[in-house]
């Protein structure tokens, strides 16, 4: 049963068109290797319909499936170029929490009302 999402069905063309072009590039990689949809979907451990959705640029397709597809094509490193961090940010910089701030998921004494 297909997933219906109002947010995905209302994508602006600036978002939908790049996804469609990505799907076409993935299809070109598959065709170049002379893999059928059935062979490729078997390699990806997904259904042929899911692969067709990926190659059509459907926005609801799993990003994990995209990563697996890129890995099969030897292109997994291309993900590193997607949304690079702004130049002003340090790559592995940790964010400090103030000492007065409680740890995430911990209920403070004042919040307990039972």
LOVO-594363 format. One record per residue (C-alpha): residue number from 1; x, y, z. Coordinates in steps of 0.001 Angstrom, whole numbers, plus 500000, padded with zeros to 6 digits. Example, Ala and Ser with C-alpha at 12.3 -4.5 7.8 and 13.67 -1.06 7.14 Angstrom:
BEGIN
<atom><n>1</n><east>512300</east><north>495500</north><up>507800</up></atom>
<atom><n>2</n><east>513670</east><north>498940</north><up>507140</up></atom>
END
This chain:
BEGIN
<atom><n>1</n><east>500000</east><north>500000</north><up>500000</up></atom>
<atom><n>2</n><east>501525</east><north>503358</north><up>499023</up></atom>
<atom><n>3</n><east>502337</east><north>505924</north><up>501642</up></atom>
<atom><n>4</n><east>500409</east><north>509161</north><up>501353</up></atom>
<atom><n>5</n><east>501999</east><north>512277</north><up>502705</up></atom>
<atom><n>6</n><east>500714</east><north>515764</north><up>502129</up></atom>
<atom><n>7</n><east>504188</east><north>517199</north><up>502597</up></atom>
<atom><n>8</n><east>505659</east><north>514927</north><up>499899</up></atom>
<atom><n>9</n><east>502863</east><north>515444</north><up>497395</up></atom>
<atom><n>10</n><east>503227</east><north>519218</north><up>497637</up></atom>
<atom><n>11</n><east>506930</east><north>519407</north><up>496820</up></atom>
<atom><n>12</n><east>507923</east><north>522487</north><up>494855</up></atom>
<atom><n>13</n><east>509429</east><north>521873</north><up>491436</up></atom>
<atom><n>14</n><east>512787</east><north>523135</north><up>492752</up></atom>
<atom><n>15</n><east>512802</east><north>519989</north><up>494927</up></atom>
<atom><n>16</n><east>511059</east><north>517473</north><up>492668</up></atom>
<atom><n>17</n><east>513121</east><north>518064</north><up>489521</up></atom>
<atom><n>18</n><east>516542</east><north>517342</north><up>491105</up></atom>
<atom><n>19</n><east>515118</east><north>514110</north><up>492555</up></atom>
<atom><n>20</n><east>513881</east><north>513086</north><up>489108</up></atom>
<atom><n>21</n><east>517295</east><north>513847</north><up>487580</up></atom>
<atom><n>22</n><east>518989</east><north>511807</north><up>490324</up></atom>
<atom><n>23</n><east>516661</east><north>508902</north><up>489554</up></atom>
<atom><n>24</n><east>517545</east><north>509114</north><up>485869</up></atom>
<atom><n>25</n><east>521272</east><north>509065</north><up>486696</up></atom>
<atom><n>26</n><east>520782</east><north>506001</north><up>488892</up></atom>
<atom><n>27</n><east>518872</east><north>504298</north><up>486090</up></atom>
<atom><n>28</n><east>521706</east><north>505147</north><up>483672</up></atom>
<atom><n>29</n><east>524221</east><north>503484</north><up>486033</up></atom>
<atom><n>30</n><east>522043</east><north>500364</north><up>486177</up></atom>
<atom><n>31</n><east>521569</east><north>500225</north><up>482407</up></atom>
<atom><n>32</n><east>525304</east><north>500747</north><up>481825</up></atom>
<atom><n>33</n><east>525962</east><north>497626</north><up>483917</up></atom>
<atom><n>34</n><east>523250</east><north>495796</north><up>481961</up></atom>
<atom><n>35</n><east>521335</east><north>494941</north><up>485149</up></atom>
<atom><n>36</n><east>517598</east><north>494433</north><up>484887</up></atom>
<atom><n>37</n><east>515205</east><north>495939</north><up>487404</up></atom>
<atom><n>38</n><east>514742</east><north>492453</north><up>488882</up></atom>
<atom><n>39</n><east>518520</east><north>491896</north><up>489239</up></atom>
<atom><n>40</n><east>519106</east><north>495317</north><up>490761</up></atom>
<atom><n>41</n><east>516220</east><north>495046</north><up>493209</up></atom>
<atom><n>42</n><east>517546</east><north>491646</north><up>494289</up></atom>
<atom><n>43</n><east>520960</east><north>493194</north><up>494945</up></atom>
<atom><n>44</n><east>519309</east><north>495994</north><up>496942</up></atom>
<atom><n>45</n><east>517030</east><north>493593</north><up>498838</up></atom>
<atom><n>46</n><east>513978</east><north>495614</north><up>497824</up></atom>
<atom><n>47</n><east>511006</east><north>495093</north><up>495546</up></atom>
<atom><n>48</n><east>511149</east><north>496023</north><up>491855</up></atom>
<atom><n>49</n><east>508474</east><north>498653</north><up>492520</up></atom>
<atom><n>50</n><east>510636</east><north>500281</north><up>495184</up></atom>
<atom><n>51</n><east>513565</east><north>500420</north><up>492764</up></atom>
<atom><n>52</n><east>511307</east><north>501932</north><up>490108</up></atom>
<atom><n>53</n><east>510214</east><north>504561</north><up>492650</up></atom>
<atom><n>54</n><east>513876</east><north>505405</north><up>493359</up></atom>
<atom><n>55</n><east>514661</east><north>505667</north><up>489652</up></atom>
<atom><n>56</n><east>511572</east><north>507842</north><up>489129</up></atom>
<atom><n>57</n><east>512680</east><north>510298</north><up>491801</up></atom>
<atom><n>58</n><east>509788</east><north>509609</north><up>494163</up></atom>
<atom><n>59</n><east>510466</east><north>511657</north><up>497314</up></atom>
<atom><n>60</n><east>509223</east><north>508996</north><up>499740</up></atom>
<atom><n>61</n><east>511963</east><north>506531</north><up>498832</up></atom>
<atom><n>62</n><east>514328</east><north>505613</north><up>501667</up></atom>
<atom><n>63</n><east>517600</east><north>507504</north><up>501916</up></atom>
<atom><n>64</n><east>519111</east><north>504215</north><up>503084</up></atom>
<atom><n>65</n><east>518126</east><north>502636</north><up>499776</up></atom>
<atom><n>66</n><east>519741</east><north>505548</north><up>497961</up></atom>
<atom><n>67</n><east>522960</east><north>505053</north><up>499943</up></atom>
<atom><n>68</n><east>522925</east><north>501308</north><up>499252</up></atom>
<atom><n>69</n><east>522407</east><north>501988</north><up>495538</up></atom>
<atom><n>70</n><east>525319</east><north>504421</north><up>495441</up></atom>
<atom><n>71</n><east>527472</east><north>501857</north><up>497229</up></atom>
<atom><n>72</n><east>526604</east><north>499170</north><up>494654</up></atom>
<atom><n>73</n><east>527628</east><north>501563</north><up>491891</up></atom>
<atom><n>74</n><east>530878</east><north>502479</north><up>493641</up></atom>
<atom><n>75</n><east>529650</east><north>506036</north><up>494144</up></atom>
<atom><n>76</n><east>529060</east><north>506118</north><up>497911</up></atom>
<atom><n>77</n><east>531696</east><north>508838</north><up>498353</up></atom>
<atom><n>78</n><east>529488</east><north>511188</north><up>496329</up></atom>
<atom><n>79</n><east>527251</east><north>511519</north><up>499410</up></atom>
<atom><n>80</n><east>530032</east><north>513480</north><up>501111</up></atom>
<atom><n>81</n><east>529388</east><north>516315</north><up>498668</up></atom>
<atom><n>82</n><east>525703</east><north>516621</north><up>499614</up></atom>
<atom><n>83</n><east>524926</east><north>519632</north><up>501814</up></atom>
<atom><n>84</n><east>528478</east><north>520434</north><up>502897</up></atom>
<atom><n>85</n><east>528822</east><north>522097</north><up>506288</up></atom>
<atom><n>86</n><east>529220</east><north>525883</north><up>506266</up></atom>
<atom><n>87</n><east>532874</east><north>526910</north><up>506131</up></atom>
<atom><n>88</n><east>532727</east><north>528661</north><up>509522</up></atom>
<atom><n>89</n><east>531849</east><north>525511</north><up>511429</up></atom>
<atom><n>90</n><east>534484</east><north>523148</north><up>512717</up></atom>
<atom><n>91</n><east>533873</east><north>519598</north><up>511525</up></atom>
<atom><n>92</n><east>534044</east><north>517824</north><up>514883</up></atom>
<atom><n>93</n><east>533272</east><north>520667</north><up>517252</up></atom>
<atom><n>94</n><east>531238</east><north>519654</north><up>520285</up></atom>
<atom><n>95</n><east>528510</east><north>521864</north><up>521649</up></atom>
<atom><n>96</n><east>528757</east><north>522538</north><up>525362</up></atom>
<atom><n>97</n><east>525690</east><north>522521</north><up>527525</up></atom>
<atom><n>98</n><east>525491</east><north>524985</north><up>530394</up></atom>
<atom><n>99</n><east>525981</east><north>523455</north><up>533831</up></atom>
<atom><n>100</n><east>522525</east><north>524638</north><up>534936</up></atom>
<atom><n>101</n><east>520826</east><north>522812</north><up>532073</up></atom>
<atom><n>102</n><east>519577</east><north>519293</north><up>532862</up></atom>
<atom><n>103</n><east>520621</east><north>516356</north><up>530752</up></atom>
<atom><n>104</n><east>518233</east><north>515349</north><up>527989</up></atom>
<atom><n>105</n><east>515519</east><north>512958</north><up>529119</up></atom>
<atom><n>106</n><east>515948</east><north>513698</north><up>532844</up></atom>
<atom><n>107</n><east>512896</east><north>514940</north><up>534752</up></atom>
<atom><n>108</n><east>513720</east><north>517716</north><up>537187</up></atom>
<atom><n>109</n><east>512348</east><north>517601</north><up>540751</up></atom>
<atom><n>110</n><east>510059</east><north>520573</north><up>540070</up></atom>
<atom><n>111</n><east>508446</east><north>518757</north><up>537129</up></atom>
<atom><n>112</n><east>507297</east><north>515764</north><up>539168</up></atom>
<atom><n>113</n><east>503682</east><north>516325</north><up>540137</up></atom>
<atom><n>114</n><east>502486</east><north>512900</north><up>541219</up></atom>
END
